[in-house]
Amino acid sequence: MRAREDPLVLGVDQGTSATKAILVDAAGEIVARASVPLTRRHPAPGLVEQDGEELWRGVVEAVAGCLAAVSPGGPHSDPAGRIAAVGLSVQRESVICWDRATGAPLGPLVSWQDRRGAELCARLAGDGAAALVRRTSGLPLDPMFSAAKAAWLLDHHDPARTRAVRGELCLGTVDSWLLHRLGGGHVAELGCASRTQLLDVRRRVWSPELLDLFGVPEEALPRIVSSTGPPGGPAAGPHADAGALHPSLSGVPVTAVLGDSHAALFAHTAGQPGRVKVTYGTGSSVMGLAGPDATADEGVCLTIAWDDGTPAYALEGNILSTGATIAWLAGILGTEAGELARLATSGRRGRLHIVPAFGGLGAPWWDDRAEAIMTGFGLDSRREDMARAAVDSIGLQVGDVVAAMERSAGPVEELLADGGPTANSDLMQWQADVTGHVVRVARRPESSALGAVHLAGAASGVWSRRELSGLPRHGRRYTPVLSVCERRRALAEWHSAVARARHRTSRSGGAEAEASDRGS
């Protein structure tokens, strides 16, 4: 391995609560990192917004902080001129609208957590559109995805759609917004586009039927591009220059753009199929690669993970509240997330259950009318029991999605875990126990940024695919110790609580029966 001549790759992960930047050397080791916190606004129940300009400033500040954090006098103390490529991972499904001529946002970035599209989705479902949406986009008709948010933005900024049809307005997900600011034009990476609910996931083009259904003119949407470019050249997909991020990056190409969950999957697997990753964050994502002809159980989604010359399809289940549950309860109890995790270790398992349906339930239920509840509490309930229920709800929700994926694609070999909560060994052991699968934890918590780095480095020739697969990835391993009988009892109790949280509908058998069926 060369010393000072070794190339470096910069990774940027634009997330919901923070933007992170890392600098990685040719051995795959992180040599510098920085993070910039971001704010979220909750103007009304169910509404979650961010500031597009703040997101952009966060990216610029994180990159500057990362470059400044390189150890003085170390082997990488002068990274200028040695950064070969930039990889970008972004939060998905969030949508922003801006003026094409001025580049100024017309309003807030509507977060993926936002539920303002629930009424439109309910109306479309009542009209019988859910099957068309699922068949065409691979996604359930749910306000988490971008389409209903895009319709809301247009209703408020261009209700007649005249400016949108003339191409004067730009609608885009976060990748589109950042690539626009990087000089890449109005484009969207294919994997992120597959999360909008406006893409024909098989044909990989904007769907006229879905555009008409949601009232979104194609003229306002970005051109779809691949995730990467050819080795050694400018990005064939993004066509963006990183000079807008920092003067020393002028001429450095952005050679990979992915959704954050997709990037984490690439970091775990180097693009190889056969295993399932779990990303724990504000919400959580369970994802595994699948063939292009894969069919999804209705509890999970068919999506495109990336396109590096060949589109890689994946099955995924999205959980709306995991880390957010911990933050919520910590606030209620007047403590911090770390202290809540410590309290949980003294809590009595199974005495309480918290079903964190704060904005409804995502996968595998997709019930936006479910309500957050706590069950099983009594006069003897303690803070520790509540903490235990909150932490355990994370593993139980992930377990439900893993079960749905197994119904679609067959047995899962092991779970590959990343994200901040993986530092909680109690949670990781519980995850292994309730799924019955080995859990392997990423060596570094920055899996999304690392995945973008790995794909960008492969696309720019820093690593061959063989070298990429040999980079260090995983650390601690957790093996199930819970008996089958104990696991089944824990799941039955959990599914009883989920049934109580779910909205009772007029469907045959009712929501409680459906929850029981899915838990069996």
Secondary structure as GFF3:
##gff-version 3
##sequence-region A 1 520
A	DSSP	beta_strand	8	14	.	.	.	ID=ss1
A	DSSP	beta_strand	18	24	.	.	.	ID=ss2
A	DSSP	beta_strand	30	37	.	.	.	ID=ss3
A	DSSP	beta_strand	49	50	.	.	.	ID=ss4
A	DSSP	alpha_helix	52	68	.	.	.	ID=ss5
A	DSSP	beta_strand	83	90	.	.	.	ID=ss6
A	DSSP	beta_strand	96	99	.	.	.	ID=ss7
A	DSSP	beta_strand	109	110	.	.	.	ID=ss8
A	DSSP	alpha_helix	118	126	.	.	.	ID=ss9
A	DSSP	alpha_helix	130	137	.	.	.	ID=ss10
A	DSSP	alpha_helix	146	157	.	.	.	ID=ss11
A	DSSP	alpha_helix	162	165	.	.	.	ID=ss12
A	DSSP	beta_strand	169	172	.	.	.	ID=ss13
A	DSSP	alpha_helix	174	181	.	.	.	ID=ss14
A	DSSP	beta_strand	187	189	.	.	.	ID=ss15
A	DSSP	alpha_helix	190	193	.	.	.	ID=ss16
A	DSSP	beta_strand	199	200	.	.	.	ID=ss17
A	DSSP	beta_strand	205	206	.	.	.	ID=ss18
A	DSSP	alpha_helix	208	214	.	.	.	ID=ss19
A	DSSP	three_ten_helix	218	220	.	.	.	ID=ss20
A	DSSP	beta_strand	223	225	.	.	.	ID=ss21
A	DSSP	three_ten_helix	242	244	.	.	.	ID=ss22
A	DSSP	three_ten_helix	247	249	.	.	.	ID=ss23
A	DSSP	beta_strand	254	259	.	.	.	ID=ss24
A	DSSP	alpha_helix	260	269	.	.	.	ID=ss25
A	DSSP	beta_strand	276	280	.	.	.	ID=ss26
A	DSSP	beta_strand	284	290	.	.	.	ID=ss27
A	DSSP	beta_strand	301	307	.	.	.	ID=ss28
A	DSSP	beta_strand	311	319	.	.	.	ID=ss29
A	DSSP	alpha_helix	323	333	.	.	.	ID=ss30
A	DSSP	alpha_helix	337	344	.	.	.	ID=ss31
A	DSSP	beta_strand	353	355	.	.	.	ID=ss32
A	DSSP	beta_strand	373	375	.	.	.	ID=ss33
A	DSSP	alpha_helix	383	409	.	.	.	ID=ss34
A	DSSP	beta_strand	414	418	.	.	.	ID=ss35
A	DSSP	three_ten_helix	420	423	.	.	.	ID=ss36
A	DSSP	alpha_helix	425	435	.	.	.	ID=ss37
A	DSSP	beta_strand	438	442	.	.	.	ID=ss38
A	DSSP	alpha_helix	447	459	.	.	.	ID=ss39
A	DSSP	alpha_helix	465	469	.	.	.	ID=ss40
A	DSSP	beta_strand	474	478	.	.	.	ID=ss41
A	DSSP	alpha_helix	484	501	.	.	.	ID=ss42
A	DSSP	alpha_helix	510	519	.	.	.	ID=ss43
###
